[in-house]
Amino acid sequence: MRNLLLTIVFVLGSVQVNAQKMSKKFLEGTWIPETYASELTFSGTTKKTFKVEMTTSDEDRESLKVVSYNFQKNNFYLKSLYEPTNWECLGVFTIIDENTIAVDYISEAPAVVIYRRKQQNNY
């Protein structure tokens, strides 16, 4: 099932790759997971101002620490650490469309998480 989901995500992602380029500007904003996972917030569009926050709504869990990140071949790679248990994870981000990304989390407990861009209410 996981392989099927990954195949669908990457096929859909490759169709959209021509229209969207993975960049700091593209990622800017808050991304909400469709399943239980950390919420992602990207801010800043320059090397000096770019910042990534990984937070959870679970009161019993601390935020994850961003160890490193890298843009490469229209993908974004994010290495994170949950310090209380020393649990490391590498997220490989792929664009689905302008408001959807898939993240393949590679770790001892691998998962694919779909994120949707949080829409701002402009009242």
C-alpha positions as CSV (number, residue, x, y, z in Angstrom):
1,M,0.0,0.0,0.0
2,R,2.8,2.4,0.9
3,N,4.5,1.7,-2.4
4,L,1.3,2.4,-4.3
5,L,0.8,5.7,-2.5
6,L,4.4,6.7,-3.2
7,T,4.0,5.8,-6.8
8,I,0.8,7.9,-7.1
9,V,2.4,10.8,-5.2
10,F,5.5,10.9,-7.4
11,V,3.6,10.5,-10.7
12,L,1.3,13.3,-9.7
13,G,4.2,15.3,-8.5
14,S,6.2,14.9,-11.7
15,V,3.3,16.2,-13.7
16,Q,3.2,19.3,-11.6
17,V,7.0,19.8,-11.4
18,N,7.0,21.8,-14.6
19,A,4.4,24.2,-13.2
20,Q,5.9,24.6,-9.6
21,K,9.5,24.8,-8.5
22,M,10.5,23.8,-5.0
23,S,11.9,27.0,-3.4
24,K,11.8,29.0,-0.2
25,K,9.1,31.2,-1.7
26,F,7.0,28.2,-2.7
27,L,7.2,26.8,0.8
28,E,6.5,30.0,2.7
29,G,3.6,29.8,5.0
30,T,2.1,27.1,7.2
31,W,1.4,23.5,6.1
32,I,-1.2,21.3,7.9
33,P,-0.8,17.5,7.8
34,E,-3.7,15.3,6.8
35,T,-2.7,12.7,9.4
36,Y,-1.0,12.9,12.8
37,A,2.3,14.7,12.1
38,S,4.0,17.9,12.9
39,E,2.6,21.2,11.4
40,L,5.3,22.9,9.3
41,T,5.8,26.7,9.1
42,F,8.3,28.2,6.7
43,S,9.2,31.9,6.8
44,G,11.7,34.1,5.0
45,T,12.8,33.8,1.4
46,T,16.5,34.5,1.7
47,K,19.4,32.4,3.0
48,K,19.7,34.6,6.1
49,T,15.9,34.8,6.9
50,F,14.7,31.3,6.0
51,K,13.4,29.5,9.0
52,V,11.5,26.2,9.5
53,E,9.4,25.3,12.5
54,M,8.0,21.9,13.2
55,T,5.3,22.0,15.9
56,T,2.7,19.7,17.2
57,S,-0.7,20.2,18.7
58,D,0.0,17.4,21.2
59,E,0.5,19.1,24.6
60,D,2.7,16.2,25.8
61,R,5.2,16.6,23.0
62,E,7.9,19.2,22.4
63,S,8.5,20.7,18.9
64,L,11.0,18.9,16.7
65,K,14.4,20.5,16.2
66,V,15.4,21.3,12.6
67,V,18.9,19.9,12.2
68,S,19.5,20.8,8.5
69,Y,17.8,21.3,5.2
70,N,18.8,21.3,1.5
71,F,17.2,22.1,-1.8
72,Q,18.2,19.7,-4.6
73,K,16.7,18.7,-7.9
74,N,13.2,20.3,-7.2
75,N,13.0,18.5,-3.9
76,F,13.5,19.8,-0.4
77,Y,15.2,17.6,2.3
78,L,14.7,18.3,6.0
79,K,16.5,16.5,8.7
80,S,14.8,16.8,12.1
81,L,15.4,15.6,15.7
82,Y,13.0,14.9,18.5
83,E,15.4,15.6,21.4
84,P,13.7,13.8,24.3
85,T,14.2,10.4,22.6
86,N,17.0,11.3,20.2
87,W,14.8,10.2,17.3
88,E,16.1,11.5,13.9
89,C,14.1,11.7,10.7
90,L,14.7,12.8,7.1
91,G,11.8,14.3,5.2
92,V,11.9,14.3,1.4
93,F,9.4,16.9,0.1
94,T,7.7,16.6,-3.3
95,I,5.2,19.1,-4.8
96,I,1.8,17.8,-5.7
97,D,0.2,21.1,-6.7
98,E,0.5,24.7,-5.5
99,N,-1.3,23.9,-2.2
100,T,-0.3,20.3,-1.6
101,I,3.0,18.6,-0.8
102,A,3.9,15.0,0.0
103,V,6.7,14.3,2.5
104,D,8.3,10.9,2.6
105,Y,9.7,10.7,6.2
106,I,12.6,8.2,6.3
107,S,13.3,7.0,9.8
108,E,12.8,3.9,12.1
109,A,9.1,4.5,11.6
110,P,8.8,5.6,8.0
111,A,5.6,7.4,6.7
112,V,4.3,9.4,3.8
113,V,2.4,12.5,4.9
114,I,0.3,14.8,2.7
115,Y,0.3,18.4,3.7
116,R,-2.1,21.2,2.6
117,R,-1.2,24.9,2.6
118,K,-3.0,26.7,5.4
119,Q,-5.2,29.3,3.7
120,Q,-5.2,32.8,5.2
121,N,-8.5,34.4,5.9
122,N,-8.4,37.9,4.3
123,Y,-11.4,39.7,5.8
